[in-house]
């Protein structure tokens, strides 16, 4: 693990559910936005099935989660949220999804993309990584490398753009950590903005978010960090 410090002019985060980016990379997003980075957030799913109880409807969940997403994105300083509105559970690494991602990459031309590592399936013998996370990760990898950079892929989606680096979260093989000590308070607030997911125990959620970030930074002597698998793409 090594410490990584970047100051991208344009960056994009591509995640499945409305709260995923905040949990995975909210510190980095807030940090970069505060440094003047044009931060884009792509949310693939509509959030319509993100409830464990049955006292709600998909329509209601979609509405609630859209409002929570807007609040969280404002807190982080995200320039623009792009919602693809795929129903929860229905994401697949299809040509259609890749075309939409390639179109967004070519339109906004990010230097760095934050996204889920799709190779991580099981965590600690107690958690299966959500299918939407894995499919979003695979679709993003295929869209960024090589499709967006090669003009004959999806020629109707704009002119080719080479992304310089991918930072993949939720990974079993992290090799870089970014110091987010200056942004940890904003990250906690953004995660808590997704009240339908976090419930009423704000202190407990804050402790978990800070605890994970503290753990990620410990080996490098950082108070709070977010860890990623870094992939540098040749231009
Ligand atoms: Zn999720």
Boltz pocket constraint, residues with backbone or C-beta under 6 A from the ligand:
constraints:
  - pocket:
      binder: B
      contacts: [[A, 16], [A, 17], [A, 20], [A, 130], [A, 133]]
      max_distance: 6.0
